[in-house]
């Protein structure tokens, strides 16, 4: 049975506590048709997936890729545009102050696995005692577009929960659908729903990314250099 079948059943019963009749009324479909979605007899059409995503405030990606029956709904972090991050790296006392580590070799996999609970749980992680508020992750950067920060350094970023929190001329790790992870200085254009990405190294050109292509943003908190730069 597919994940989507198990997930929509789980969300209805355990997240909202609804009957099939109640959710089918909300979706404007018959109860028998909705029941066929939950048994897998009929594939859930995209328009219904969109309505379910908005109703439960869970992304379509998460419904398709994450086994929600294994995830505590109390630990889901709700973000803008019905996106959800799964901060599942927790200690024995239930604290989620771990900083997951995404090295360059794993950055391509992060684009596919950022919403996958098992992927996040298997990432290496550490703590920094001076970062006590917010959710943080550490991303290894590559290339020289953000000199003087050297290629191979790690940028520890704090999760941006709303696009309105983005600050002009600050630096962020940005996860986009097409490019994956990149680290740039930004200039938001909320009216155009665009984000201008500006390299600190002037030999590289700035470019724009539409808001709808952005999956995650992490505001610079600190950097960890991996090479001795002192001559």
Secondary structure by P-SEA (a helix, b strand, c coil): ccaaaaaaaaaacccccccaaaaaaaacccaaaaaaaaaccccccaaaaaaaaaaaccccccccccccccccccccccccccbbbbcccccccccccbbbbbcccaaaaaaaccccaaaaaaccccccccccccbbbbbbbcccccccccccbbbbbcccccccccccccccccccccccbbbbbbbbbccccbbbbbbcccccccccccccccccccccccccccccccc
